[in-house]
Structures are given as C-alpha cells and as structure tokens.
Amino acid sequence: MARYRFDAIGTKWDVEFDLEGSADGDALMERMHERIAAFDKHYSRFRADSLVSEMAARAGTFEMPDDAQPMLDLYFDLNRKTLGAFTPLIGQALSDAGYDADYSLVERAMHAPPPLRSVISYEHPALMLAQPLLLDFGAAGKGYLVDIVALMLKDAGAIRAVVDAGGDIASFGSEIKIALEDPADASQAIGTAHIQNQSICGSAGNRRAWGRFTHILDPRTLESPEGIKAVWVVAETAMLADALTTCLYFVPPATLLRDYRFEYLVLRPDGSVEASPRFPAELFAR
C-alpha cells in the first residue's frame, strides 16, 4: 500500500492506494498534484489569480471549467432546499467576518448576501453574474476534489484507496475505520465509523474559530450556529457528504432525506447525539 502525505488547498492530505501491475505511483502523484493545483486556481477565493477572484472584480459572463457542472448543480439545488441557507454567496460575508484572503480574523461591516438566483444565472458552461461577487465553494469543493482524486486513482488501476483531505474522506476496495474527532478535545474521539466504497465528511467549528465566529456562517443571520457542535455525513460521494454537513446546521435531516441518500450523526453542545438508524459508527460512552 503506497502512502503519500502532503499539504494542498490549505489542508493536510493523506492518500493511500494499491496499484495493479507495474503502474508508477510517483508519476500518478505528480498528475494528482497538477490536478489539485488546477482546481485550486479555479475555485479558491484565497488566490488573487483564481477565477473566483476574477468574478469578485467584475460582473459579466464567465466560461466555467469542465468540472464545474456537478458542483454548481448541487449548490443551486441545495440552495433551494435550504431556502437560501446554503449558498456560494457566503464568500463576502466570511471575508468581512475576518476569514479573508489574509486570514486577518478582523471583523468588518457585514451584509447579508442577496438571493442566489437574483444575481447569478447558470447554464453550463456559462455563469452570469449581475454584479461582482466573491463566491466561496468551501462547503462542497474540498469533498468534490477528494472525489476527483479518488476517481483518478481508480482510473489508474488502483484496487484499493483511501483519500483523506482534512477529514473529508473517500474510499474504495476495502472497509476502513475512522475516528470521529471530539470537537471539545481534538486528541480524543467520540466513536469510530466504518465505511466501504463510501465517503464520510465531518464539520465542526473548533478548528476554525475566532471572536464570535466559526467558518460556518448563516447567511440569513450573519451568525455562526450554536446549537450544533459537530456533524458527520456518510454518502456515496464526498462532495455530497461535505455539502450536507453544512446544510444540517441550518435545516433538519428530514428536509434533505426527501431527495438525497445519506446517513448522519449530529453532536449537540450538551453531548447528546442525533443519528440516522444506519449511521455506521460505534459511539463511546460519554
């Protein structure tokens, strides 16, 4: 089992895989790094040379990359299902809260983002902005990139693989066990999850918190939710699992289960948990 650890898109990656035959793992990793870099240059709001930064500077029509459609389709659908709570327009509010390109962590005057469809229209590959907008794809983009990397491994002949980007995990070929980090103590776990040919993502405010904010921001109130300490979601893809961990801070699971297949676990501030019946985890006594 080859294993590679590296930093990219602001987080730590741990990639493990078994390749059939004489395939060159190092050459594959070089292509993987190029793919991650291309994704970052398109979608990062922390890079001055990114497509997202260009959108923040001017209105107009932009030709989106070939890989944009699955992610943008998901954003528009979940924006509708969460009544606007899940939105790529949160980028400016996050920046004004202090989670900006310089990581200033200094709050400035904040404004609620407009309704998504009032300022953006999309028919792939054309994305049309009625005004300059700072978009943020962090709620689904990292999971989507994990899926892209996992598919690269599968296409290269990997028979087993685990792709972990800061806790957004995709795996195929064998069952893996994952610790569910306790947000009150990152050195401890509240339990372990078991997945096979699935993805799991978690979201908690403990690792990116400053002042009165975390990286999870409600666009309707411009406040970080306080009723949930952490969320985990198991789904077929990491992109969906990643996106739903954010959505569950704003809407009840039943709202999303009407249209999406997933399992979930929600940890409350008092230590209580709410989990779907088939969430594949063993929780430790608390």
C-alpha positions as CSV (number, residue, x, y, z in Angstrom):
1,M,0.0,0.0,0.0
2,A,1.7,3.2,-1.2
3,R,1.1,6.2,1.1
4,Y,1.7,9.9,0.3
5,R,1.2,12.8,2.7
6,F,1.3,16.4,1.6
7,D,-0.3,19.9,2.1
8,A,-2.6,21.4,-0.5
9,I,-5.6,23.8,-0.6
10,G,-4.9,24.8,3.0
11,T,-5.2,21.3,4.5
12,K,-3.3,18.1,5.0
13,W,-3.8,15.2,2.7
14,D,-3.2,11.5,3.3
15,V,-3.5,9.3,0.2
16,E,-3.1,5.5,0.3
17,F,-3.6,3.1,-2.6
18,D,-2.7,-0.2,-4.1
19,L,-1.9,-0.2,-7.9
20,E,-2.2,-3.2,-10.1
21,G,0.8,-4.3,-12.1
22,S,3.8,-2.0,-12.6
23,A,1.9,1.3,-12.6
24,D,4.1,4.2,-11.4
25,G,2.7,5.6,-8.2
26,D,5.1,8.6,-8.2
27,A,4.0,9.6,-11.7
28,L,0.4,9.3,-10.7
29,M,1.0,11.5,-7.7
30,E,2.6,14.1,-10.0
31,R,-0.5,14.2,-12.1
32,M,-2.6,14.4,-8.9
33,H,-0.7,17.4,-7.7
34,E,-1.3,19.1,-11.1
35,R,-5.0,18.4,-10.9
36,I,-5.3,19.7,-7.4
37,A,-3.4,22.9,-8.4
38,A,-5.7,23.4,-11.3
39,F,-8.8,23.0,-9.2
40,D,-7.4,25.5,-6.6
41,K,-6.7,28.1,-9.3
42,H,-10.3,27.9,-10.5
43,Y,-12.2,27.9,-7.2
44,S,-10.1,29.4,-4.4
45,R,-11.2,32.7,-3.0
46,F,-7.8,33.0,-1.3
47,R,-5.8,33.3,-4.5
48,A,-5.6,36.7,-6.3
49,D,-5.1,34.8,-9.7
50,S,-8.1,32.5,-9.4
51,L,-11.3,32.5,-11.5
52,V,-13.2,33.2,-8.3
53,S,-11.1,36.3,-7.6
54,E,-11.8,37.5,-11.2
55,M,-15.5,37.1,-10.5
56,A,-15.1,39.3,-7.4
57,A,-13.7,42.0,-9.5
58,R,-16.2,42.3,-12.3
59,A,-19.7,41.3,-13.4
60,G,-20.4,39.5,-16.7
61,T,-20.4,36.1,-18.2
62,F,-17.7,33.5,-17.3
63,E,-17.0,30.2,-19.0
64,M,-16.7,27.7,-16.3
65,P,-14.3,24.7,-16.3
66,D,-15.5,21.3,-17.5
67,D,-15.6,20.0,-13.9
68,A,-17.9,22.9,-12.7
69,Q,-21.3,21.5,-13.5
70,P,-21.7,18.8,-10.8
71,M,-20.7,21.2,-8.1
72,L,-22.7,24.1,-9.3
73,D,-25.8,22.0,-9.9
74,L,-25.5,20.7,-6.3
75,Y,-25.1,24.3,-4.9
76,F,-28.2,25.5,-6.8
77,D,-30.3,22.5,-5.7
78,L,-29.3,22.7,-2.0
79,N,-29.7,26.5,-2.0
80,R,-33.4,25.9,-3.0
81,K,-33.9,23.1,-0.5
82,T,-32.4,25.1,2.4
83,L,-34.3,28.2,1.5
84,G,-31.1,30.1,0.8
85,A,-29.0,29.0,3.8
86,F,-26.6,27.0,1.6
87,T,-25.1,29.5,-0.8
88,P,-21.8,30.2,-2.6
89,L,-22.6,33.9,-2.0
90,I,-21.4,33.4,1.6
91,G,-17.9,34.3,0.5
92,Q,-18.1,38.1,1.0
93,A,-19.7,37.6,4.5
94,L,-17.0,35.2,5.5
95,S,-14.3,37.6,4.3
96,D,-15.9,40.5,6.1
97,A,-16.1,38.4,9.3
98,G,-12.3,38.1,9.1
99,Y,-11.9,34.8,7.3
100,D,-10.4,36.6,4.3
101,A,-7.5,36.0,1.9
102,D,-5.1,37.4,4.5
103,Y,-6.7,35.4,7.4
104,S,-6.9,38.8,9.2
105,L,-9.6,37.5,11.6
106,V,-10.7,41.1,11.9
107,E,-14.4,41.8,11.6
108,R,-15.6,44.5,9.2
109,A,-19.1,45.7,8.4
110,M,-21.1,42.7,7.2
111,H,-24.1,42.4,4.9
112,A,-26.4,39.5,4.2
113,P,-25.9,38.1,0.7
114,P,-28.7,38.5,-1.9
115,P,-30.8,35.6,-3.0
116,L,-28.7,33.4,-5.3
117,R,-30.9,33.5,-8.3
118,S,-31.3,37.2,-8.2
119,V,-27.6,37.8,-9.1
120,I,-26.5,34.6,-10.7
121,S,-27.8,32.5,-13.6
122,Y,-26.1,29.4,-14.8
123,E,-26.4,27.2,-17.9
124,H,-23.2,25.2,-18.3
125,P,-20.6,26.3,-19.2
126,A,-21.8,29.9,-18.8
127,L,-22.1,31.5,-15.4
128,M,-23.6,35.0,-15.5
129,L,-23.1,37.5,-12.6
130,A,-25.3,40.6,-12.4
131,Q,-22.6,42.2,-10.2
132,P,-19.1,41.4,-8.9
133,L,-19.5,38.6,-6.3
134,L,-17.0,36.9,-4.0
135,L,-18.0,33.3,-4.2
136,D,-17.0,30.6,-1.7
137,F,-17.1,26.9,-2.7
138,G,-15.6,25.6,0.5
139,A,-18.8,23.8,1.7
140,A,-18.6,21.3,-1.2
141,G,-15.4,22.0,-3.1
142,K,-13.0,20.1,-0.9
143,G,-15.2,17.0,-0.9
144,Y,-15.6,17.3,-4.7
145,L,-11.8,17.4,-5.1
146,V,-11.5,14.3,-2.9
147,D,-13.9,12.6,-5.3
148,I,-11.8,13.7,-8.3
149,V,-8.6,12.4,-6.8
150,A,-10.3,9.1,-5.9
151,L,-11.5,8.7,-9.4
152,M,-8.0,9.4,-10.8
153,L,-6.7,6.5,-8.6
154,K,-9.5,4.2,-9.8
155,D,-8.9,5.1,-13.4
156,A,-5.1,4.4,-12.9
157,G,-5.8,0.9,-11.8
158,A,-5.9,1.2,-8.0
159,I,-7.7,-1.7,-6.5
160,R,-7.9,-0.1,-3.0
161,A,-7.6,3.5,-2.0
162,V,-8.3,6.0,0.8
163,V,-8.2,9.7,0.1
164,D,-8.3,11.9,3.2
165,A,-8.2,15.7,2.8
166,G,-8.5,17.2,6.3
167,G,-11.3,14.8,7.3
168,D,-13.1,14.6,4.0
169,I,-12.6,11.0,3.1
170,A,-13.4,8.8,0.1
171,S,-12.5,5.1,0.0
172,F,-13.0,2.1,-2.2
173,G,-11.9,-1.5,-2.3
174,S,-11.8,-2.3,1.4
175,E,-13.5,-1.3,4.7
176,I,-11.8,1.4,6.7
177,K,-12.3,2.6,10.3
178,I,-12.3,6.3,11.1
179,A,-12.2,8.1,14.4
180,L,-14.8,10.7,14.9
181,E,-12.9,13.6,16.5
182,D,-14.3,15.1,19.7
183,P,-14.6,18.9,19.0
184,A,-14.0,19.6,22.6
185,D,-10.7,17.7,22.6
186,A,-9.0,17.0,19.2
187,S,-6.9,14.3,20.8
188,Q,-9.9,12.3,21.7
189,A,-12.7,10.6,19.7
190,I,-16.4,10.2,20.4
191,G,-16.5,7.0,18.4
192,T,-15.4,5.2,15.3
193,A,-17.1,4.9,11.9
194,H,-16.7,2.1,9.4
195,I,-17.2,2.7,5.7
196,Q,-16.6,0.7,2.5
197,N,-16.9,2.1,-1.0
198,Q,-18.4,5.3,0.5
199,S,-17.4,8.7,1.7
200,I,-17.5,10.4,5.1
201,C,-17.1,14.1,5.9
202,G,-17.3,15.9,9.2
203,S,-17.8,19.6,10.1
204,A,-17.2,21.4,13.4
205,G,-16.3,24.9,14.3
206,N,-13.5,24.1,16.7
207,R,-10.6,24.2,14.2
208,R,-11.5,27.5,12.5
209,A,-12.9,29.8,15.2
210,W,-12.2,33.4,16.0
211,G,-14.0,36.0,18.0
212,R,-17.7,35.2,17.8
213,F,-17.4,33.3,14.5
214,T,-16.5,29.9,13.1
215,H,-16.2,29.1,9.4
216,I,-19.8,28.0,9.4
217,L,-21.9,31.2,8.9
218,D,-25.6,31.5,8.5
219,P,-26.2,33.9,5.6
220,R,-29.6,34.9,7.0
221,T,-28.4,36.0,10.4
222,L,-24.7,36.5,9.8
223,E,-24.0,34.5,12.9
224,S,-22.3,31.1,13.4
225,P,-24.8,28.4,14.6
226,E,-24.5,27.5,18.3
227,G,-27.0,24.6,18.5
228,I,-24.7,22.0,17.0
229,K,-21.1,21.1,17.9
230,A,-20.3,18.8,15.0
231,V,-21.9,16.9,12.1
232,W,-20.8,13.8,10.2
233,V,-22.4,12.5,7.0
234,V,-21.8,9.3,5.1
235,A,-22.8,9.3,1.4
236,E,-21.9,7.9,-1.9
237,T,-19.7,10.9,-2.8
238,A,-17.5,13.1,-0.7
239,M,-18.9,16.2,-2.5
240,L,-22.5,15.4,-1.3
241,A,-21.3,14.4,2.2
242,D,-19.3,17.6,2.5
243,A,-22.2,19.8,1.4
244,L,-24.7,18.1,3.7
245,T,-22.6,18.6,6.8
246,T,-23.0,22.3,6.3
247,C,-26.7,22.0,5.4
248,L,-27.5,20.1,8.6
249,Y,-26.5,23.2,10.6
250,F,-29.4,25.0,9.0
251,V,-32.2,22.5,8.2
252,P,-33.4,19.2,9.8
253,P,-32.3,16.0,8.2
254,A,-35.8,15.1,7.0
255,T,-35.7,18.1,4.7
256,L,-32.7,16.6,2.8
257,L,-33.6,13.0,3.1
258,R,-36.5,13.5,0.8
259,D,-34.1,13.9,-2.1
260,Y,-30.7,12.6,-1.0
261,R,-29.5,9.2,0.3
262,F,-27.1,9.7,3.3
263,E,-26.5,8.8,6.9
264,Y,-25.8,11.4,9.5
265,L,-24.7,12.0,13.1
266,V,-25.2,15.3,14.9
267,L,-23.5,16.2,18.1
268,R,-25.2,18.8,20.3
269,P,-23.4,21.2,22.8
270,D,-24.8,19.1,25.8
271,G,-23.1,16.0,24.5
272,S,-26.3,14.4,23.2
273,V,-26.3,12.9,19.7
274,E,-28.9,12.5,16.9
275,A,-28.1,9.9,14.4
276,S,-29.8,8.1,11.5
277,P,-30.6,4.5,12.2
278,R,-27.9,3.2,9.8
279,F,-25.1,5.6,10.5
280,P,-22.1,3.2,10.6
281,A,-20.5,4.1,13.8
282,E,-19.8,2.8,17.3
283,L,-20.0,5.6,19.9
284,F,-18.1,5.6,23.1
285,A,-19.8,6.1,26.4
286,R,-20.0,9.7,27.4
